[in-house]
């Protein structure tokens, strides 16, 4: 696996969080492959920063589970398997209904407006067959749900889960989602937002749980995910 080549055009970023966000994004998009070694000095040179903020960024990514550090061995992109991907969905099934119920009690008109804007953007991305944008908007909806809950603990937990879900969900998987499943999920999200607008936490939580069921409950989805991770585990 080749290491990233330092480039003069790479932006010089001293902000650790910006480094974390950028490297995490590359891992999610597969630009840094599972198991690839990430050399601190190469990354620092590429981003035009000293090794100290880069070291802090890699530590933060390790705490999120995106990289792993081996004593005297270096830092490597972490790996996901099918079981870990399914565990993420189980966590999501607990967090989202809770967030939806709390959002129904705490969300503002601005939150509702943002939800509806993101839903429209997601519809356009799906119709225009832009799976990368579809995945991004889905993640933004997920994170906005956490923000609308007003619960700082949920916000922190769901932020990490959001990025892990994006990592586990390949573009190929998004492209294989049947249109009727996607339409049902979009309707359920709108039902959830309507329940929030009506200040009905029970209905919002029920809709949130139904969204997860509509997206992930089918055995077809599980077979695709398991096949993907099985193939990844056999790659050199």
C-alpha positions as CSV (number, residue, x, y, z in Angstrom):
1,X,0.0,0.0,0.0
2,X,1.6,3.3,-1.0
3,X,1.8,6.2,1.4
4,X,0.3,9.6,0.5
5,X,2.7,11.8,-1.3
6,X,3.4,15.2,0.1
7,X,2.1,17.9,-2.2
8,X,2.7,21.7,-2.2
9,X,-1.0,22.3,-2.8
10,X,-2.1,20.5,0.4
11,X,-3.5,23.1,2.8
12,X,-1.5,23.9,5.9
13,X,-3.9,23.2,8.8
14,X,-2.9,23.6,12.4
15,X,-6.4,22.9,13.7
16,X,-6.4,19.4,15.1
17,X,-10.2,19.0,14.5
18,X,-9.8,19.9,10.9
19,X,-7.1,17.3,10.5
20,X,-9.3,14.7,12.2
21,X,-12.3,15.5,9.9
22,X,-10.2,15.3,6.8
23,X,-8.4,12.1,7.6
24,X,-11.6,10.5,8.8
25,X,-13.3,11.5,5.6
26,X,-10.6,9.8,3.6
27,X,-11.0,6.6,5.6
28,X,-14.7,6.7,5.1
29,X,-14.3,7.2,1.3
30,X,-11.7,4.4,1.1
31,X,-8.8,6.6,0.1
32,X,-7.0,5.2,3.2
33,X,-7.7,1.5,3.1
34,X,-8.3,-0.8,6.1
35,X,-5.0,-1.9,7.4
36,X,-3.0,0.8,5.7
37,X,-0.2,2.2,7.7
38,X,-0.5,6.0,8.3
39,X,2.9,7.4,8.8
40,X,2.8,10.5,11.0
41,X,5.7,12.3,9.2
42,X,4.1,11.7,5.7
43,X,0.7,13.0,6.9
44,X,2.3,16.0,8.6
45,X,4.2,16.9,5.4
46,X,1.1,16.5,3.2
47,X,-1.0,18.8,5.4
48,X,1.8,21.3,6.1
49,X,1.7,20.9,9.9
50,X,4.2,19.8,12.5
51,X,4.1,16.3,13.9
52,X,2.6,17.5,17.2
53,X,-1.0,18.4,15.9
54,X,-0.9,15.4,13.6
55,X,-0.1,13.1,16.5
56,X,-3.0,14.6,18.4
57,X,-5.3,14.1,15.4
58,X,-4.3,10.4,15.1
59,X,-4.9,9.9,18.8
60,X,-8.4,11.4,18.4
61,X,-9.1,9.1,15.5
62,X,-7.9,6.1,17.6
63,X,-10.4,7.1,20.3
64,X,-13.2,7.1,17.7
65,X,-12.1,3.7,16.4
66,X,-11.0,4.7,12.9
67,X,-7.3,4.0,13.4
68,X,-5.4,1.7,15.7
69,X,-1.9,2.2,17.2
70,X,0.6,-0.5,17.8
71,X,3.3,0.1,20.4
72,X,6.5,0.5,18.4
73,X,4.6,-0.6,15.3
74,X,2.9,2.6,14.1
75,X,-0.6,3.7,13.3
76,X,-2.9,1.8,10.9
77,X,-6.4,2.3,9.5
78,X,-8.8,0.2,11.6
79,X,-10.9,-2.5,10.0
80,X,-14.7,-3.3,10.2
81,X,-16.2,-6.7,9.8
82,X,-19.9,-7.6,9.3
83,X,-20.5,-8.3,13.0
84,X,-19.2,-4.8,13.9
85,X,-21.3,-3.2,11.2
86,X,-24.4,-5.0,12.6
87,X,-23.5,-3.9,16.1
88,X,-23.5,-0.3,14.9
89,X,-27.0,-0.7,13.6
90,X,-28.1,-2.1,17.0
91,X,-26.7,1.0,18.7
92,X,-28.4,3.2,16.2
93,X,-31.7,1.5,16.9
94,X,-31.4,2.5,20.5
95,X,-30.1,6.1,20.0
96,X,-32.4,7.3,17.1
97,X,-35.8,6.8,18.7
98,X,-34.6,8.4,21.9
99,X,-33.2,11.4,20.0
100,X,-36.5,11.7,18.0
101,X,-38.5,11.7,21.2
102,X,-36.4,14.4,22.8
103,X,-36.3,16.4,19.6
104,X,-40.1,16.4,19.5
105,X,-40.0,18.2,22.9
106,X,-37.1,20.5,22.2
107,X,-36.7,21.2,18.5
108,X,-37.1,24.8,17.1
109,X,-38.8,26.0,13.9
110,X,-35.2,26.3,12.5
111,X,-34.5,22.7,13.2
112,X,-37.7,21.7,11.4
113,X,-36.8,23.9,8.4
114,X,-33.4,22.3,8.2
115,X,-34.9,18.8,8.3
116,X,-37.2,19.6,5.4
117,X,-34.4,21.2,3.4
118,X,-32.2,18.1,3.8
119,X,-35.1,15.8,2.9
120,X,-35.5,17.7,-0.4
121,X,-31.8,17.6,-1.1
122,X,-31.8,13.9,-0.4
123,X,-34.7,13.3,-2.8
124,X,-32.9,15.2,-5.5
125,X,-29.6,13.3,-5.0
126,X,-31.4,10.0,-5.2
127,X,-33.4,10.9,-8.3
128,X,-30.3,12.2,-10.0
129,X,-28.3,9.0,-9.0
130,X,-25.7,10.8,-6.9
131,X,-25.0,8.1,-4.3
132,X,-22.1,9.9,-2.6
133,X,-24.4,13.0,-2.1
134,X,-27.2,10.6,-0.9
135,X,-24.9,9.2,1.7
136,X,-23.7,12.6,2.8
137,X,-27.2,14.0,3.2
138,X,-28.3,10.9,5.1
139,X,-25.4,11.5,7.5
140,X,-26.4,15.2,7.9
141,X,-30.0,14.2,8.7
142,X,-28.7,11.8,11.3
143,X,-26.5,14.4,12.9
144,X,-29.2,17.1,12.8
145,X,-31.5,14.7,14.6
146,X,-29.0,14.6,17.4
147,X,-28.7,18.4,17.5
148,X,-32.4,18.8,17.6
149,X,-32.6,16.6,20.6
150,X,-30.7,19.2,22.6
151,X,-29.0,16.3,24.5
152,X,-25.2,16.9,24.6
153,X,-24.5,13.2,25.4
154,X,-26.6,12.0,22.5
155,X,-25.0,14.6,20.2
156,X,-21.5,13.2,21.1
157,X,-22.5,9.6,20.7
158,X,-24.5,10.0,17.5
159,X,-21.7,12.0,15.9
160,X,-19.3,9.0,16.2
161,X,-22.0,6.5,15.2
162,X,-22.9,8.6,12.1
163,X,-19.3,8.5,10.8
164,X,-19.0,4.7,11.5
165,X,-22.3,4.1,9.7
166,X,-21.0,6.1,6.7
167,X,-17.8,4.0,6.8
168,X,-19.8,0.7,6.9
169,X,-22.1,1.8,4.1
170,X,-20.6,1.5,0.7
171,X,-21.7,3.5,-2.3
172,X,-22.5,0.2,-4.0
173,X,-24.9,-0.7,-1.2
174,X,-26.7,2.7,-1.5
175,X,-27.1,2.0,-5.3
176,X,-28.7,-1.4,-4.5
177,X,-31.4,0.0,-2.2
178,X,-34.7,-0.6,-4.0
179,X,-36.6,2.5,-4.9
180,X,-39.7,1.4,-3.0
181,X,-37.5,0.9,0.1
182,X,-36.0,4.4,-0.3
183,X,-39.4,6.0,-0.8
184,X,-40.8,4.3,2.3
185,X,-37.8,5.5,4.3
186,X,-38.3,9.0,3.0
187,X,-42.0,9.0,4.0
188,X,-41.1,7.7,7.5
189,X,-38.5,10.5,7.9
190,X,-41.2,13.0,6.9
191,X,-43.6,11.4,9.4
192,X,-41.0,11.7,12.1
193,X,-40.5,15.4,11.3
194,X,-44.2,16.0,11.3
195,X,-44.4,14.3,14.7
196,X,-41.7,16.6,16.0
197,X,-43.7,19.6,14.7
198,X,-46.7,18.3,16.5
199,X,-44.7,17.9,19.7
200,X,-45.6,14.1,19.8
201,X,-42.5,12.3,21.2
202,X,-44.1,8.8,21.1
203,X,-45.0,9.1,17.4
204,X,-41.6,10.6,16.6
205,X,-39.8,7.7,18.3
206,X,-42.1,5.1,16.6
207,X,-41.3,6.7,13.2
208,X,-37.5,6.7,13.9
209,X,-37.6,3.0,14.8
210,X,-39.6,2.2,11.6
211,X,-37.0,4.1,9.5
212,X,-34.3,1.7,10.8
213,X,-36.4,-1.3,10.2
214,X,-37.2,-0.2,6.6
215,X,-33.6,0.4,5.8
216,X,-31.8,-2.5,7.5
217,X,-34.2,-5.3,8.5
218,X,-34.2,-7.1,5.2
219,X,-32.0,-10.2,4.9
220,X,-31.0,-8.8,1.5
221,X,-29.2,-5.9,3.1
222,X,-27.5,-8.2,5.5
223,X,-26.2,-10.4,2.8
224,X,-24.8,-7.5,0.8
225,X,-23.0,-6.1,3.9
226,X,-21.6,-9.5,4.9
227,X,-20.4,-10.2,1.3
228,X,-18.7,-6.8,1.2
229,X,-16.8,-7.3,4.5
230,X,-16.0,-10.9,3.6
231,X,-14.4,-9.7,0.3
232,X,-12.5,-7.0,2.2
233,X,-11.1,-9.5,4.7
234,X,-9.7,-11.7,1.8
235,X,-8.1,-8.8,0.0
236,X,-4.2,-8.6,0.2
